[in-house]
Amino acid sequence: MTVPPLTTEERRAALAKAALVRRERAEVREALKRGRLSLGELLAAESDAVRKMPVRALLESLPGVGKARAARLLHELEISESRRVRGLGVQQRERLLERLAPQG
C-alpha cells in the first residue's frame, strides 16, 4: 500500500500534531514518575495520546518499576508486550491496578 503524497502544509500539520502527542506522552510519564498522577487516574481519564501508548512504557514510568519489573509484570498478568493502553481489557486493568495499588 502506497502512502499518498502530502502537501507541504499537510506535512507541517502532521509534524506539529506528532510533536504535540510526544509532548503530552512525556508529560504523562513525568507525572507518573513524580507521583502527581496515579495509574488509576490515568486509566480512568485517558486521552487519545495515552490510549496509543504501550502499557510497558507506562509501567516503566512508575516509581520503582524499570524495564525488568515491567516485563515481569506484563508476563505475570498475561498482558502482551506490545499491548497498548486502549487494548487493555477490563480484567487486565483491574489486575494492573490491584497489583500496583499503593500499599497503605
C-alpha positions as CSV (number, residue, x, y, z in Angstrom):
1,M,0.0,0.0,0.0
2,T,1.4,3.4,-1.0
3,V,1.1,6.4,1.2
4,P,-0.4,9.3,-0.7
5,P,1.9,12.3,-1.1
6,L,1.4,15.2,1.3
7,T,1.4,18.8,0.6
8,T,3.9,21.0,2.4
9,E,1.1,22.3,4.7
10,E,-0.3,18.8,5.4
11,R,3.2,17.6,6.3
12,R,3.8,20.5,8.6
13,A,0.4,19.9,10.3
14,A,1.2,16.2,10.7
15,L,4.7,17.0,12.2
16,A,3.1,19.6,14.6
17,K,0.5,17.1,15.7
18,A,3.1,14.4,16.3
19,A,5.2,16.7,18.4
20,L,2.2,17.7,20.5
21,V,1.4,14.0,21.1
22,R,5.0,13.2,22.1
23,R,5.0,16.2,24.5
24,E,1.7,15.0,26.0
25,R,3.1,11.5,26.5
26,A,6.3,12.8,28.0
27,E,4.2,14.9,30.5
28,V,2.1,11.9,31.4
29,R,5.3,9.7,32.0
30,E,6.8,12.5,34.1
31,A,3.6,12.9,36.2
32,L,3.6,9.2,36.9
33,K,7.2,9.2,37.8
34,R,6.8,12.1,40.2
35,G,3.6,10.7,41.7
36,R,1.4,13.6,40.6
37,L,-0.7,11.1,38.7
38,S,-1.7,7.6,39.6
39,L,-2.1,4.7,37.3
40,G,-5.8,4.6,38.3
41,E,-6.3,8.2,37.4
42,L,-4.6,7.8,34.1
43,L,-6.6,4.7,33.1
44,A,-9.9,6.5,34.1
45,A,-9.2,9.7,32.2
46,E,-7.1,8.6,29.2
47,S,-6.5,10.9,26.2
48,D,-6.0,9.7,22.7
49,A,-2.3,10.1,23.1
50,V,-2.2,7.9,26.2
51,R,-4.6,5.3,24.6
52,K,-2.0,4.6,21.9
53,M,0.9,4.3,24.4
54,P,2.3,0.8,25.1
55,V,1.4,-0.4,28.5
56,R,5.0,-1.3,29.0
57,A,6.0,2.4,28.6
58,L,3.5,3.4,31.2
59,L,4.7,0.8,33.7
60,E,8.3,1.8,33.2
61,S,7.3,5.4,34.1
62,L,6.0,4.3,37.6
63,P,8.4,4.8,40.5
64,G,10.2,1.6,41.3
65,V,9.3,-0.1,38.0
66,G,12.1,-0.4,35.5
67,K,12.3,-2.4,32.3
68,A,12.8,-5.8,34.0
69,R,10.0,-5.4,36.5
70,A,7.6,-4.0,33.8
71,A,8.4,-7.1,31.6
72,R,7.8,-9.4,34.6
73,L,4.5,-7.7,35.5
74,L,3.3,-8.0,31.9
75,H,4.2,-11.7,31.8
76,E,2.6,-12.4,35.2
77,L,-0.6,-10.5,34.4
78,E,-0.8,-12.1,30.9
79,I,-0.6,-8.8,29.0
80,S,1.2,-8.9,25.7
81,E,4.5,-6.9,25.5
82,S,3.0,-5.0,22.5
83,R,-0.4,-4.2,24.1
84,R,-1.4,-0.6,24.0
85,V,-3.5,1.1,26.8
86,R,-6.6,1.2,24.6
87,G,-6.3,-2.6,24.1
88,L,-6.5,-3.5,27.8
89,G,-9.5,-5.5,28.8
90,V,-11.5,-4.7,32.0
91,Q,-9.9,-7.6,33.9
92,Q,-6.4,-6.7,32.8
93,R,-7.0,-3.1,34.0
94,E,-8.3,-4.4,37.3
95,R,-5.3,-6.8,37.8
96,L,-2.9,-4.0,36.9
97,L,-4.5,-1.6,39.4
98,E,-4.7,-4.3,42.1
99,R,-1.1,-5.2,41.7
100,L,0.3,-1.7,41.5
101,A,-2.0,0.0,44.1
102,P,-0.1,1.8,46.8
103,Q,0.1,-0.3,50.0
104,G,-1.4,1.8,52.7
